[in-house]
């Protein structure tokens, strides 16, 4: 997910930048630029706990924007097609097509805001050694959180292009919570445009369609505001969407540049069963509370304290 700050936080940035390696920050900018601007195709393995999934991704960037196709190669079949800002998710097992607008990152890690200085305010960023991954000589980068509101990260970037080839998310004990790594990758050069076209499109005309396209919104007009976000997290988008067949669900996204946290606001009478309190879904922490006849659900790939703080900061004031 992509992602001003209050004056004291901006003034504190100079101290944080001094503690991080300037060359390492330059590498973060290279990774961000490479993942946005380069065309590539490859196969990567994603691991979360005991769950391992192999996927193939092809991305072509031209003057009109980016087109992308991602498909799982094992487990439950799934194909995601991105054409500029439209996203189609084909689920052949249930003969379902889900339609959405591109409002976040792809399943292949796509990270960092354009201003890497914001990351340096809350992570200690340093360079590691050069290591070989999938045939590429890669610069290792280590990002250690300065607080307990975010996880650590270790990244491997191709020396020649800056392309992200491998990444790990680490807990406070430096244990990997999830990781991905390319096993085969081609960067640039000629990539057949047929590789970004869906192989299910021709037979998907008769499939069930779920249109969940989000609409930009100002939820404050309906009385909903966030009192404050944890340090380093800022709001990057605000919308209403259809969720689980229920229209008009409020959706606010916060990010610190690496991790995204989503806030969902649903009328209690139209939503399904909810259990208040904290829950876990792998690396994802979920915190739910009820407020003003609505369920507030906050989830993100962050430590539990982050989602709890954001959930408890949601306020409702009846519009006049």
C-alpha positions as CSV (number, residue, x, y, z in Angstrom):
1,X,0.0,0.0,0.0
2,X,1.2,3.7,-0.7
3,X,1.2,5.9,1.2
4,X,1.9,16.6,6.4
5,X,3.2,15.6,9.4
6,X,3.1,18.0,12.4
7,X,6.0,20.4,12.7
8,X,7.8,18.6,15.6
9,X,7.8,15.4,13.6
10,X,9.3,17.1,10.6
11,X,12.0,18.7,12.7
12,X,12.8,15.3,14.2
13,X,13.5,13.9,10.7
14,X,16.9,15.5,10.5
15,X,18.0,13.5,13.6
16,X,16.6,10.2,12.2
17,X,18.3,10.8,8.9
18,X,21.6,11.3,10.6
19,X,21.3,7.9,12.3
20,X,20.5,6.1,9.0
21,X,23.1,5.4,6.3
22,X,22.5,8.0,3.5
23,X,23.6,5.5,0.9
24,X,21.1,2.9,2.3
25,X,18.3,5.5,1.9
26,X,19.4,6.0,-1.7
27,X,19.0,2.2,-2.2
28,X,15.4,2.4,-0.8
29,X,14.7,5.1,-3.5
30,X,16.2,2.9,-6.2
31,X,14.0,0.0,-5.1
32,X,10.9,2.2,-5.2
33,X,11.7,3.5,-8.6
34,X,12.6,0.0,-10.0
35,X,9.4,-1.6,-8.8
36,X,7.3,1.2,-10.3
37,X,9.1,1.9,-13.6
38,X,10.6,-1.4,-14.8
39,X,9.0,-4.2,-16.8
40,X,9.7,-7.7,-15.6
41,X,8.5,-11.2,-15.5
42,X,9.3,-14.0,-13.1
43,X,8.4,-16.6,-10.6
44,X,8.5,-16.1,-6.8
45,X,7.8,-18.1,-3.7
46,X,5.9,-16.6,-0.8
47,X,6.1,-18.1,2.7
48,X,4.0,-17.2,5.8
49,X,4.5,-19.7,8.7
50,X,3.9,-23.2,7.2
51,X,2.1,-21.8,4.2
52,X,4.1,-21.7,1.0
53,X,2.8,-20.5,-2.3
54,X,4.4,-20.1,-5.7
55,X,3.3,-17.4,-8.1
56,X,4.2,-16.0,-11.5
57,X,4.1,-12.3,-12.2
58,X,4.5,-10.3,-15.4
59,X,4.4,-6.5,-15.4
60,X,4.7,-4.3,-18.5
61,X,5.1,-0.5,-18.1
62,X,4.7,1.8,-21.1
63,X,3.6,5.4,-21.8
64,X,0.0,4.5,-21.0
65,X,0.8,3.1,-17.6
66,X,1.3,-0.4,-16.1
67,X,-0.4,-3.7,-16.9
68,X,0.2,-6.7,-14.8
69,X,-0.8,-10.4,-14.5
70,X,-0.3,-12.5,-11.4
71,X,-1.3,-16.1,-11.1
72,X,-0.8,-18.7,-8.4
73,X,0.9,-21.9,-9.5
74,X,-0.1,-24.1,-6.7
75,X,-2.9,-24.3,-4.2
76,X,-6.2,-22.7,-5.0
77,X,-6.2,-21.3,-8.6
78,X,-6.3,-17.5,-8.7
79,X,-5.4,-14.9,-11.3
80,X,-5.2,-11.1,-10.8
81,X,-5.1,-8.8,-13.8
82,X,-4.3,-5.1,-13.3
83,X,-4.8,-2.7,-16.2
84,X,-3.9,0.8,-15.0
85,X,-6.2,1.4,-12.1
86,X,-8.6,-1.5,-12.7
87,X,-8.2,-4.9,-11.0
88,X,-9.9,-8.1,-12.0
89,X,-9.5,-11.2,-9.8
90,X,-10.5,-14.5,-11.5
91,X,-11.4,-17.4,-9.1
92,X,-12.1,-20.4,-11.4
93,X,-12.8,-22.6,-8.4
94,X,-16.0,-20.7,-7.7
95,X,-16.5,-19.3,-11.2
96,X,-16.2,-15.7,-9.8
97,X,-14.8,-12.5,-11.1
98,X,-14.1,-9.7,-8.6
99,X,-13.7,-6.2,-9.9
100,X,-12.0,-3.4,-7.9
101,X,-10.0,-0.3,-8.4
102,X,-6.3,-0.4,-7.7
103,X,-6.1,1.1,-4.2
104,X,-3.1,-0.7,-2.8
105,X,-0.1,-2.8,-3.4
106,X,0.1,-6.0,-5.5
107,X,0.7,-9.4,-4.0
108,X,4.2,-9.0,-5.1
109,X,5.8,-6.6,-2.6
110,X,5.5,-3.0,-3.9
111,X,6.7,-0.7,-1.2
112,X,8.0,2.7,-0.2
113,X,6.7,6.2,-0.7
114,X,8.6,8.5,-3.0
115,X,10.1,10.3,0.0
116,X,12.3,7.7,1.8
117,X,13.1,10.3,4.5
118,X,9.7,9.5,6.1
119,X,10.8,5.9,6.5
120,X,14.1,7.0,8.2
121,X,12.1,8.8,10.9
122,X,10.8,5.4,12.3
123,X,13.3,2.8,11.0
124,X,17.1,2.6,11.4
125,X,18.2,1.9,7.8
126,X,21.6,0.4,7.0
127,X,23.3,-1.5,4.3
128,X,24.4,-5.2,4.6
129,X,26.6,-7.3,2.5
130,X,26.2,-8.3,-1.2
131,X,24.5,-11.7,-1.6
132,X,23.4,-13.7,-4.6
133,X,19.7,-14.4,-5.1
134,X,18.1,-16.1,-8.1
135,X,21.3,-15.4,-10.1
136,X,21.4,-11.7,-9.2
137,X,24.1,-10.0,-7.1
138,X,22.0,-8.1,-4.5
139,X,22.6,-5.4,-2.0
140,X,21.2,-6.3,1.4
141,X,19.3,-3.6,3.3
142,X,18.2,-3.9,6.9
143,X,15.4,-1.8,8.4
144,X,15.0,-2.0,12.2
145,X,12.0,-0.3,13.7
146,X,12.6,2.5,16.3
147,X,9.5,1.5,18.3
148,X,7.1,-1.4,18.9
149,X,4.5,-0.2,16.4
150,X,6.0,-1.8,13.3
151,X,7.9,-4.9,12.2
152,X,11.5,-5.0,10.9
153,X,12.5,-5.8,7.3
154,X,15.4,-7.2,5.4
155,X,15.6,-6.6,1.6
156,X,17.7,-7.8,-1.2
157,X,18.0,-5.4,-4.3
158,X,19.6,-6.2,-7.6
159,X,22.9,-4.2,-7.9
160,X,22.3,-3.4,-11.5
161,X,18.7,-2.3,-11.6
162,X,17.6,-1.8,-8.0
163,X,14.8,-4.4,-8.5
164,X,13.6,-6.0,-5.2
165,X,14.5,-9.7,-5.5
166,X,13.9,-11.0,-2.0
167,X,12.3,-9.6,1.2
168,X,11.6,-10.7,4.8
169,X,9.4,-9.2,7.5
170,X,10.8,-9.8,11.0
171,X,9.4,-9.7,14.5
172,X,11.1,-8.2,17.6
173,X,13.1,-11.4,18.0
174,X,14.4,-11.1,14.4
175,X,12.3,-14.2,13.4
176,X,10.9,-14.1,9.9
177,X,7.1,-13.7,9.9
178,X,6.8,-13.8,6.1
179,X,9.1,-13.7,3.2
180,X,9.2,-13.8,-0.6
181,X,12.0,-14.5,-3.0
182,X,12.2,-14.7,-6.8
183,X,13.4,-18.1,-8.1
184,X,13.5,-16.9,-11.7
185,X,13.4,-13.3,-12.9
186,X,13.8,-11.3,-16.2
187,X,14.1,-7.6,-15.9
188,X,13.4,-5.4,-19.0
189,X,13.9,-6.4,-22.6
190,X,11.1,-7.7,-24.8
191,X,8.2,-9.2,-22.9
192,X,5.3,-10.6,-24.9
193,X,2.2,-8.6,-24.2
194,X,0.1,-11.8,-24.3
195,X,1.6,-12.6,-20.9
196,X,-0.4,-9.8,-19.2
197,X,-3.7,-11.0,-20.7
198,X,-6.1,-13.2,-18.7
199,X,-6.4,-16.9,-19.6
200,X,-9.8,-16.9,-18.0
201,X,-11.4,-13.9,-19.8
202,X,-13.0,-15.8,-22.6
203,X,-14.8,-18.2,-20.3
204,X,-15.4,-15.7,-17.6
205,X,-18.4,-14.0,-19.3
206,X,-20.8,-16.5,-17.6
207,X,-19.2,-16.3,-14.2
208,X,-20.6,-14.5,-11.2
209,X,-19.4,-10.9,-11.0
210,X,-18.7,-9.1,-7.7
211,X,-18.1,-5.4,-8.2
212,X,-16.4,-4.0,-5.2
213,X,-15.0,-0.8,-6.8
214,X,-14.3,1.8,-4.2
215,X,-15.5,5.4,-4.4
216,X,-13.5,8.3,-2.9
217,X,-15.4,9.7,0.1
218,X,-15.1,12.1,3.0
219,X,-16.3,10.1,5.9
220,X,-16.1,13.1,8.2
221,X,-19.3,14.4,6.5
222,X,-21.0,11.3,7.9
223,X,-19.6,11.9,11.3
224,X,-16.6,9.6,11.2
225,X,-13.1,10.8,12.1
226,X,-9.8,9.4,13.4
227,X,-8.6,11.3,16.4
228,X,-5.0,10.5,15.8
229,X,-2.8,7.8,14.2
230,X,0.3,6.1,15.7
231,X,3.5,8.0,15.1
232,X,4.7,7.6,11.5
233,X,1.3,6.4,10.1
234,X,-0.7,8.8,8.0
235,X,-3.9,8.5,6.0
236,X,-3.3,7.8,2.4
237,X,-6.9,7.1,1.1
238,X,-10.5,7.3,2.2
239,X,-13.4,5.7,0.4
240,X,-16.6,3.7,0.6
241,X,-16.9,0.3,-1.0
242,X,-19.0,-2.9,-1.3
243,X,-17.7,-5.5,1.1
244,X,-19.1,-9.0,1.4
245,X,-22.1,-7.8,-0.7
246,X,-22.8,-4.9,1.7
247,X,-22.5,-1.5,0.0
248,X,-21.5,1.7,1.7
249,X,-18.8,0.3,3.9
250,X,-16.3,3.0,5.0
251,X,-12.7,2.2,4.3
252,X,-9.7,4.3,5.5
253,X,-6.1,3.3,4.8
254,X,-3.1,4.3,6.8
255,X,0.6,3.6,6.1
256,X,4.1,4.3,7.3
257,X,5.6,3.6,3.9
258,X,6.1,-0.1,4.5
259,X,3.0,-1.4,6.3
260,X,-0.6,-0.6,5.5
261,X,-3.4,-0.6,8.0
262,X,-7.1,-0.6,6.9
263,X,-10.0,0.7,8.9
264,X,-13.5,-0.6,8.0
265,X,-16.7,1.0,9.3
266,X,-19.9,-1.1,8.8
267,X,-23.4,-0.6,10.1
268,X,-24.0,-3.3,12.7
269,X,-27.5,-4.2,11.4
270,X,-26.2,-5.0,7.9
271,X,-22.9,-6.7,8.8
272,X,-22.2,-10.3,9.7
273,X,-21.1,-11.7,13.0
274,X,-18.2,-9.9,14.7
275,X,-16.2,-10.7,17.8
276,X,-14.9,-7.6,19.7
277,X,-11.3,-7.5,20.7
278,X,-8.0,-8.7,19.2
279,X,-7.6,-11.6,16.7
280,X,-4.8,-12.8,14.5
281,X,-4.7,-14.1,11.0
282,X,-1.1,-15.1,10.4
283,X,1.0,-12.0,10.3
284,X,-2.1,-9.8,10.2
285,X,-3.5,-8.4,13.5
286,X,-7.2,-7.5,13.6
287,X,-8.9,-5.4,16.3
288,X,-12.7,-5.0,16.4
289,X,-14.9,-2.7,18.5
290,X,-18.5,-1.5,18.3
291,X,-19.3,2.3,18.2
292,X,-22.5,4.1,17.4
293,X,-24.3,1.0,16.0
294,X,-21.4,0.3,13.8
295,X,-18.6,-2.3,13.8
296,X,-15.1,-0.8,13.6
297,X,-12.6,-3.4,12.2
298,X,-8.9,-2.5,11.9
299,X,-6.4,-4.9,10.3
300,X,-2.8,-4.7,9.1
301,X,0.5,-6.4,8.9
302,X,1.7,-4.6,12.0
303,X,2.1,-5.5,15.7
304,X,-1.2,-5.6,17.7
305,X,-0.6,-2.3,19.4
306,X,-0.8,-0.4,16.1
307,X,-4.2,-1.7,15.1
308,X,-5.5,-1.3,18.7
309,X,-4.4,2.3,18.8
310,X,-6.0,3.2,15.5
311,X,-9.3,1.3,16.3
312,X,-9.6,3.2,19.6
313,X,-8.9,6.5,17.9
314,X,-12.0,6.2,15.7
315,X,-14.7,8.7,16.8
316,X,-18.3,9.4,15.7
317,X,-20.1,12.7,16.0
318,X,-23.6,13.0,14.7
319,X,-23.6,15.5,11.8
320,X,-25.6,18.6,12.4
